[in-house]
Amino acid sequence: MFKTIGILIIFTAILLFQLPKLKQNGEKKEIWTFSILLFFSTTLCIAVALKVKVPNPYDLIIVIFKPMGELIKMALK
């Protein structure tokens, strides 16, 4: 619980420091990108703090390329 509150405080501080600078320059695309990435990273940090199993990108690469490797091995035999 305290880890989650700490994470939310840190990410709120980041938002409060960065968002006014982006608004001042009128950078709407950057504001959207920043907000989406901040939300995504906050969600992942909270999940890790709560010990939820977060999938690894390497696992996805293995799922995609392992069958291709098997096909290439079979074709070369």
Phi, psi and omega in degrees: 000315181291326177296317180296316179295319177298317178297316180296323178295316180296314182289330174293320177297317177300315180298316182292330179278323187270323185299317179299324178295319179291321178293323181298322180274354178069036184264086185290319180296320180293324178297315179296314180298314179301315182295317180295314180294322178294318178297316180297314181292324176297316179299316179294319179296318178294320178297318178294320179296327179272007178061038173275139180289116180260127182296146181266136178299332179297325178298320178296319179298319179297316180299322183284314190266344180296313177298325178294320178296320178297317179297319180294318178299317180294323181290330183273350179280000000 
